[in-house]
Amino acid sequence: MATSVTKIATPMVEYDGIKGGKYFCIQTMLQFREFMVELRKQKVLAVDTETSGLDWVQADACGIVIGWGVANNYYLPIDHKGGEKQLDIENIRADLSEVFEDETVSKIFWNAKFDQHFLRKLGLEIRGVIHDGVVLVHLMDENSEKGLKPLSNKHLGKDADKWEGALKAWRVAESSRRRKSLTQLIKDDVDDKFPELEAEYMEDRPFLKFSGLTKAQQKAQLKKWLREKLKDHPLSKNKLDDISYDYVPLEIIAPYACADVHYTWLLYKRFLIQVAGHNDLKNLYINEMSLSALLFEVEHAGLQIDELYLKRLEPDFAKQIRHLEQDIYKDVGFEFNLESTNDLAHALKKAGCKLNKMTKKSKDMIKNGEKGEIKYSVDNDVLESLAAKYPFAFKIMEYRKLKKLMGTYVINIRNLTDENGFLHPTFNANVSTGRMSSREPNVQNIPGRDTSIRRAFILPKDEEDLVFVFIDYSQVELRLTAHHSMDPALLQCYPRAGKGIDVHSLTCAEVVMGITYDELLEMKEDDTGHDDNANPCNCRMCFVKFKRNIAKRVNFGIIYGAQEGAIQKQVSTPARPVSESECKEYIDKYFDKYVGVKNWIATTKRFMRKHGYLQNTFGRYRRLPGIKAKEKWQQERAERQGTNFLIQGDAADLFKTACVRVDNFLKERNTRTRIVNFVHDEIQFYWAREELHLLKEVKALMEDFDFAVPIIAEVSWSPTDWATKKDI
């Protein structure tokens, strides 16, 4: 690894970094052309962008950073607002594209997808081998901090964030300067109008009512009005978050940006060696980087949204919320502020509810021996406990859920779409279990039972002959539990050939109800005396449905390490209350029935206690330091996390592997069909009608795994939107 400074004749501003780092700012085309001579010689590069915000749809790149070795780190400013000399992207795009698209040159990023989005907006595509330091670190230690600066402080030196401090100090100072300048601007304007306001000035502003006010009061009103009038003025953007990096002077941003590629390079070298020396992790890393490339394309393409439908949906949600609010007031017996946690706590206590969970602030107050009013929590855990006895507690949970759905999806989705009505969620594959998550918005939390929001996800308006296709893994977690435990009763539910047994009905019959499987099937079909208006309906069909739901919660609860309290909250209702002792009995009977699962969990816990980690079928590690903790609750939590990981981790890596397989398959055939979304164990597609014959092959690719039980993918489709999907 070369550490000498590349000789570029034309002088550039130079900064000294840590660990021998040399940082440069390129501001002229002459400097850039000489830089390109050296850049073209490199076969491995670290690349970064500085941007005006974190949302690539709304924000833009203000600079590109490129580095190699340690002593060659360069900042290319392209869109700073300070009037300093900088480069024009139009003049440098072709030269940079030549290098970025060269497949023989490896590119290193820290969170590659983020920078790729901004580079693509500049017309710059990244080809060839891409490395991502975040993925490397995650595979080596999934519990580790993923931020570049904290990791640099830990591994490279305590002064690794020296440029971070300078950047923050400038932004704080600029925020203050803007506030003061805005205040002075308003003061000057007001002083210019006094001592006498011109008649024509007042004629244009009849809403300024000055009669009967003192001069001081008149001035105060005028200042208030001017501040509102100037809300879109640049000086009004004076919060710290408003001071984006494109406003930062080059002397501050250039060394900060160069430090990023310098640290990315050093940490990449450190962690790549560790991952490359471990076959399991190496294979996982290769698949994760293939997945990253897929996620980038999926994020960039986005999902078509029916914005007009969402706008029409807003009044419906508002109406539901108002009705629910009135129902709650009626049940409680008086009105109060549902948005105030204090008011809600007082209302619940007045309605007869016993609150035992103190707020964190109150706990700290007692711990520190301070005096004050003890306040109690009214979070969802508390409301879940109360909901089994008090119907209004359940309605408060529903109220909160509706408010959140309205804000997060009905309203906010419209704020997140691009000019063509496409939504671009961000997917994160670096979760401790290996599972994928999403944000802006979280598409995995969009309700499936009430499909009103899913109805807004439609097929692209400018493409013909597409349909939605959804391919979802069937009970993959329970199948993997059967594989790991080799429990005979579970294995018979998922045979290699022939029809299996419904695992939830089996648990319902033999664990929850104490009857045979055949007897349950007979009861399940008996709707004698069924009454749609009854709450609850006590016909045999509805009773079995209720009991089967308990069995379902127990089946999944065992995987998640849930105890009787958690299961009781999920299944108990005021109409059909279920006690914790009943749930404890169901758990005990579950382990009597599924002895293989019980033995597997015990074996897994013993391994964890001895080694402090687990490794799933695909080679992914889950390190659980809590297993060695002194506190028993920490040990028990680690045990639950570990057992859950072997199932969740396998399901996650199975899903990721399938995503990459399917994406490669579609690309090899140059299809119009493409992956557009991921929801839990489901891949969603915009599928070309003329390519529907490929469904069988894609399904087979998703099922081709070597476990003790078959992995099954179920296919559904819709000709219009996400909400109206139906089975094939």
N, C-alpha and C positions, 0 to 999 in steps of 0.2 A: 504494500500500500504506500504510494508515494506521498510524502509530506512536504516536498519542496513547492514553493510558490511558482505557478506558471508565469513565464515572462511575457507580459503584455506591455508593449512599448508606451502606449498612450497612458498618461497618468490617470489614475482613478482614486476616488476617496477610499482610504483603507482603514480598517479597524482591527485591533487585536482581540481575539477571542480566547477562551480557555483551551487547555490541552493543545497549545500550538496553533489554534485556529486562526485563519486570516480571512477577513470579510471585506468585500468590495462592492461598490455601487456603480453600475454602468449607466451613464446618462447621455452618451452621445453615440451616433452611428459609427464613428471611427472606433471607439472603444468596443462597441458591439461586434464589429467585423473582425477585429483582432481576437476577441473572445471566442467567436465562432470557429476560428482556425484551431484553437486548442480544444474546444468542445467536440469537434468532429473526430478527435483522436481517442475519445473516451469510450469505454465499453460498459461502464457501470456509472450511473448517475443517481444522485439524490435530488428529488424534485418537490417543490412546495409552492403554494400560492398564498398571497396575502389578499384579503377580501374586505369588502365594505359591509359584510354581514355573514351570518351563518346559513341563511336560507339561499341556496344557489338559484332558486327560481326568481327571487326578488333582488338579490344582491349581485355584485360583479367583482371580478378580480381587479385589484389595483396594482398588483405586482407579481412577478414570477421569480422564483428562487431556484437556482441550480448549483449543485456542488459536487465535487469529487475529492476523494482523499480527505485530508484535514485542512490543508492550507489554501484550498481553492473553492471559495463559496461566494456566489455572486447574486446580487439583487438587481432585477431589471424592473424599475418603476414604469408603469404604463398608464395609470389613471389616478394620480394624486391631485388633490384639490388646492395645493398650496402655491401653485404657480412656479414651482421649481422645474428646472430643465429635466426632461424625461424622454423615454422612447415612445414611438408611435407603433402600436401593435400591427398596424397595416404594413409597416416597413420591415418588421422582424418576423412576421408569421411564417413566411415561406421557409426561412432558414431554420427556425425552431421546429417546424413540421418535419423537415428532413431528418432531424435527429430523433424527435419524439416518435416518429413512425418507423424508424429503423429497427427491425426486429432482431438485429444482432446486438442491440444495446439494451441492457437491463436497467429498469427504472425502479428506484426505491422511494416509497412514500411513507408517511405516517398518517394512516386513515386514507387510503388511496381513493376511495369513491368520492370523498368530499372534494379533493383537488381535481379529479377527473371531470366532475361536473362543471367546475369553473373554467377549466382549460377548454372543454368542448364549447362552452359559450364564446370563447375567444377564437374558435375555429381550429383548435389544436387537439389532435387525437393521439392517444398513447397506444402504441403497438408493442409487440414483443413481450418479454418476460417482465412481469410486474411483481415487486415485493412490497409487503406491507408490514411495518414494524409492529403495529398494533396486534396483528394476527400472531406474529411470532411470540410476542410477550404473553399473549393470552394462552397459547398452547403450553408455554413453559410454566406459567403460574396464573391460573384463571382467577385467583384472588387478588392479584396485583393491581395497583393503580395503573391505568392505561394512558394517563396524560403524559405528554412528551417531557414537560418541564419537571414534574415530580420524579419521573424515572431518571431523568438526567441528573437531578440533584442527588439521587440515591446512588447511581452507578458512575457518574462522571465527575462529580465534585459539588460542594456546597454552594459555589458561586455560579452554578449553571443558569440560574435565573436572574443574573445581574441585569440583563437587558429588559427583562420583564418589569423590573422595578422602575426603570427609566421610562418605559412606555406608559405604565400606569400613572406615574407622577405627571407626565405631560397631559394625559387625558383628563386627569382630575383638575389640573390647572386650566385647561381649555374649557372644561365644563363651567368652572367658576368665572372665567373671563366672559363667556357667552351670557351668563346670567347677569353679570354686572353691566355688560354692554347693552343688553336688552332694557334693563332698568334705566340706564342713562338715556337711551333712545326715546323711551316713553316720557321721561322727565323733560327732555329737551322739547319734545312735541307739545307737552302740556304747558310748559313755561312760555312757549311761543304763542299760545292761544290766550293766555292771561296777561294783564289783569282783566281784559274785556274779551269775551267770546264774540267773534264776528257773527252777525246775524245770518249770513248765508251758510256759515258753518253749522249753526243750529238748525237751519231749515232742512238741511240734508240729514240731520240726525234728531228727528222729533222724539225719539225714544229716550234721549238724554233729558231727564226732568230735573232742571236746576232750581226751579222756583222754590223759595222757602229754605234753601240750603245755604250754609256758610261757604265761603271761598274754599276752605279746606275740604269740606264735604264734596263740593263740585269737582275739585281736583281729583279726589279719591275716586269718584265715579268715572271721571274721564279716563283716569289711568287704568281702571278695571276694564273699561270698554276697549281701550287701545290694546291692552294685553290680549284680549280675545280676538281682536281684529288681526293681530300679528301672530296668531298661533301657527301659521305656516311659514313664518319668516325663519331664515336659517338660524338666527340667534335664539329662537324659541326651542330649537333642538339642542337643549343644554343639559339633559340628563347624561350620566356617564355612558349609558348604552347608546346614546345618540352620537357619541364621539367615535365614529368608526375609523378603521385604520387608514382609509383613503385620505383622511384629513391630517394624519400624523406626518411631521416633517421627515424628510429622507434621512437626516442625521440620526434620528431616533429609530425609524422603522427598518432601515437597511441592516444595521448590525443585529437587530432583533430577528429579522427574517433569515439572515444568513446563519445565525446560531441554530435555527430550526433544522436546516438541512445538514449542518455540521453534526448536531446531536443525532439526527435520524441516521446518518451514515455510521457513526460510532456504535449506536445501539443495535443497528442492523447487523454489523459485523459480530457483535457480542452474541446476539441471540440466534442468528442463523447457524453458527457453528454448533450450538447446543441442539437445535432442532434437527439439523442435517445428520448429526451423529446418532439419532434415535429413529429407527425405521418406522415405528408406529406413528410418531409425531411428524416425520417427514411426509408420509403418505397423507396424513390429515391436513398438513399445510398445503400440499399440492391441491387437494380437493377444496380447501377453504379459499384458495386464491382463484380457482375456477369459479367457485360460487360467488366470490366478490365481483368478478367480471360480469356474471349474470345479474347480480343485484344492481350493479351500476346501470346496466341497460334497462332493467325493469323500472328502476327509479326514474330514469331519464324519460322513458316513454310515457309513463303515467297511466292513470285510469280516467276514462271519460266520465264526467259528472253532468247530470241533468240539474243545472243550477236553478232553472225556473221552478222545477218540481220542489227543490229544497226551500225555495222562497215561499211557495204555496203551503209547504208543510209547517212552516214556522207558526202560523196562527193556530193550527191544530194542536201543536205541542203546548203552546201558551194556554189554550183552552183547557187541555187535560190537566195542566199544572194548577190552574185556578180552581178547577173543580176538586182536585185532590186536596188543595189547601183548605177549601171550605169544609170538606169532609173531615179533615183532621181537627179543625176548630170545633166542629159539631161533636166529634167523639170525645175530645178533651173537655169541652164545655165552655171554652172561652178562646178569644183570639190572642195571639202573641206573634213575635217576630221569628218566623221559622229560620231566617238566615243568621240569627244571633245564637251562638252556642250557649251563652249565659241564659238568655230568655228561654231557650228550649229546655235546658236543664231544670230551670225553675218550674216550667210548665209540666214537665214529666213528673217531678216530685209532687207538685200540687195535684196531679191526676192519680197519685197513688203508687207511682213507680219507685222502686228502691234503687238508687244509684250508688255503686260501690267503687267504681274506677275513677280515681282522682286524675286530674290533668297533670302533665309533667311539671308544669310550673308550680302547682300546689305541692307535689311530691318534693321538689327541690326546696320549696319554702320550709316545709316541715323538717327536711333533712338538715337544713342550715339553721334551724331554730328561729326562723323569722315568724312574725305575727301577720295575720291577714285572713281574709275570707277563703275558706277551702272551696275550691271549685271542682266540679265533677265532669268527666268526659261524657260526651254523647256521640262518640264515633260509631261507625257501623257495627263494630263488635258488640258494643253495648246495646244498640238497637236490635241486633239479631237475637240477643239473649231475651230482650223484652218482648219481641214480636210473637213468641209462642204463646204469651199470655194476653198481650194487649194489641188488638187489631190496629190501633192508631200508630203504634211503633212501626208496624210493617208498612203502613201508609206513608210514614215519614221517610222510610228507606226508599219507597217508590218515588216520592216527591224529589228526593235528592238525586235519584237515578235519572229521572226525567229532566231535571234541571241540567245535569251534567251532559246528558245526551244532546239536549237542545244547544247548549253552549259549545260543546266539543265538535259535534257533527253537523247539526242542522244549520247553525250559523257559521261556525269557524271553517268548515270545508269550503264555503263560498269565498272566504278570505284567502284560502291557500291555493286555489286553482290558478293556472296560468291564463294567458289571454285567449287560449283556445278551449278553455273549460276542462283541462286535464289536471288531475290531482297527482302529486308526486310524493307519496309517503317515503320515509327513510327506513331502511331495514338494517337491523343490527344482528350480526351473526355471532358476536363475541359475548355470549351470555354464559354464566358459569356452568350450566348444565349442557350447553351446546345448542339449546333451543334458539330460534330466531324471535326477535321482538320487532315492533315497528313503532314509529312516532310521527307526529305532524301529518296526519293523525295516526293514532293506534288503530289500524284497520282490523286487528284481531279482537277488539272489544266491541265491535259493532254488533248489536243484538241479532240473533238468528230467529228467536221466537216471534218478536215483533219486527217484521221485515220492512217497516216503513222507510228506514234509512237506507237499507240495502237497495231499495227500489231506485235510488238516485244514481247507482252505479250502472251505467248503460254501455252499449256498444258504441264504438267510435262513429261519429256522425259523417265523417268524410270517407269511410271505407264501406264497400258493399260486400254482401255475402259472407258476413262473419256471424258466428254464434258464440255464446259463452259456453265453455266446457269446464267442469269442475271435477277433479280427480282427488278423492279423499281416502286416506287409509282407514280401514275398518278396524276399530278396537285395537289399534296397534299396541297400546300400552298393556292391555290385558293379555294380548298374544305374547308380548315379550316377557310378561310375568310368568306365563306358562313355560316359555322357553328356559328362563333362568331357574325356575323352581322345579321344573319337571314334575309338577304335581299331577297325578293321574286324573283327578277330577277336572282340572283345567285343560289338560291335554285332550280329553274326550270332547271338549267344547269346540276344539279347532283341529279336526282330523285332516289328514292329507287328502283323503278321498271320502266322498259321501257327505251327507248333511250332518253338521255338528249339533250341539245343544246350546241354546241361548243361555249364556253365562249368568246374566242378571236374573233370569227366571229360575235357574238352578239354585242360585244363592237365595232368592226369594222363597222358594219352596222349602229347601232343606235347612236353611239357616234362620231366616226371619219368621216363617210361618210354621215350620215343623211338620210339613206334609210332603208327599211325593211330588216329583216333577209332573207326572201325568195328572195328578189331582189338581195341580195349579193350572195346567193348560185347560182343564175342563172348566174351572171357575173363571178363568180369563175370558172365556167366550160366553159366559152366562150374564146377560144384561137384563134379566127379569127384574121388573120394578125400577128400572133406570129413570131418573128424573133430572133433566138438564138444569132445572132451577134450584135443585137442592144443594145446600152447602153444609156438610158434604153429602153427596149421594151415597147411600149405603148398599147399593146393589153389589153383587159379588164381583162384577167386572171392575167397578170403580174402586172397590176395596183392594183388589189384587193390584190395580194400577198404583195405588198409594204405597202398598207394601213393596212392590217391585222398585219403586223409586228409592225406598230405603235401602234395598239390596244393592242398587246401582251405586248409591253414595258409599256404602260399605266397601264394595269392590274397589272403587277408585280411592277411597279413603285409606285403605291398607297400603296402597302403593305410595301415597303421599305421607304416610306416617300419621294420619289424622287419629286423634283420640276421641273418646265418646262425646266430649263437649262440643268439638267441632262438627261431628256428624249430627248431633242433636239440633244444633242451630240450623243445619241445612234441611232437615226433614220435618221438624216439628212445626205445626200450624195451630192457631187458636181452635180451628174446627177439629183437627185431629192431633192433639198434643202427644209428643213422644218424650219420655224422660231420659236423662243421661244414663240412669241405671239400665234402662232397656237397651240403649245403644251399646253400653259396655257388654251386655249379655250377647248382643249380635256379634260384636268383635270376637268375644271368646268362642262363640259357636262357629264363626268363620274359620278360626284356626283349628278347631276340632274337625271341621269338614275338609279344609285344604291344608293338610299336615305338611305337604311338600313346601308350601309357601312359608309356613311357620319355621321350618328347618332352614330354608334358604336365608330368611331374614336373620336368624340366629348366627348362621355361618358368616354372613356378610358383616355383621356387627363384630364378631370375633376378629375377622381380618382387619377391619378398620381400627380396632383398639390396638392391635399389634403393630400395624404399619402406618397408620395415619392417613392413608389414601385408598382410593379405589381406581380401577381402570376398566373402561367398558369394552364391549366387543370390538369396537373400531380403533381402540388404542388410546382414547382420550382419558386424561387423568382428572380426578377430582380430589384435591387435597383438602383435608378437613381438620385443621388445627384444633378446632373445638373439642375433638374426641379426646384430647389429652388435657383438657382444661380441668381446673379444680372443682368448679361448680357443676353439680350433677345435671342441672337444666341445660347447660351448654353441651355436655356430653350427649344427652338425649336428643337435642336438636341436631347435632352432627350425625348421630345414628340415623335419624329420619332423613336428613339430607342425602346421606350416602346411599341408603336403600333406594330412595327416589331417583338418585342420579343414574343408577344402573339401568333403570327403565327409561327415564326421560332422556338420558344421554344416548342410549341406543336408538330411541325413537328419533332424536334430533339428527344424529349422524346418518341414520337410514334415510331420513327425509332429505337432508342436504345432498347425499350421494345420488338419490333419485332425481333431484332437481338438476344436477349437473349432467347426469346421463341423458335426461329428456332434452335439455337445452342443446347438448352436442348432437343428439339425434336429429332435432329439427333443423339445426344449422347445416348439417351434412346434406340434408335434402333440400336446402334452400327454400324453406316453406314460408308462406305468409303467416302461418300459425305461430303464435308466440306466447310465452309465459308473461302474465301481467300482474300477478298478485300471489301472496302466500298467506294463508290463514290457518294457523295451527298445523294440522296434518294434511292440509288441502292445497293443491296447486291449482291456480285459476288461469285460464287461457282465453285469448281471443283466437278462435279456431276458424280457419277458412272452410267453408262448406265443401269445396272440391277436394279437401284433404282429410275428410272425416274417416276415410279408409285407414288412416294411420293410427287411429285410436287404439286398435287392438295391440299394435306393436308398442305404443307408449305405455299402455296398461301393463303389458308383460315386462317392460323394462323396470317399472316401478315395483313389481312383485318379485323380481329375481334376486332373492336374498336367501342365504343358507342358514335358516333357523330351524328349531325343532318343530315349529308349527308354520303353516303357510302364512305369508304376508299378503293380504288382500287389499286391492285398491278398487274403490267403487266409483263409477262414472255417472255424472248427471250433467244436464245442459239447460240452456235457456236461449230462446231466439231474441230476447229483448234486454233483460237486466238480471242482476244478481238475485233479486228477491224471488223471481218466479222459476227458479231452477226445479227440474224434475228428473227423476231417475231414468237412466237408459237401461 
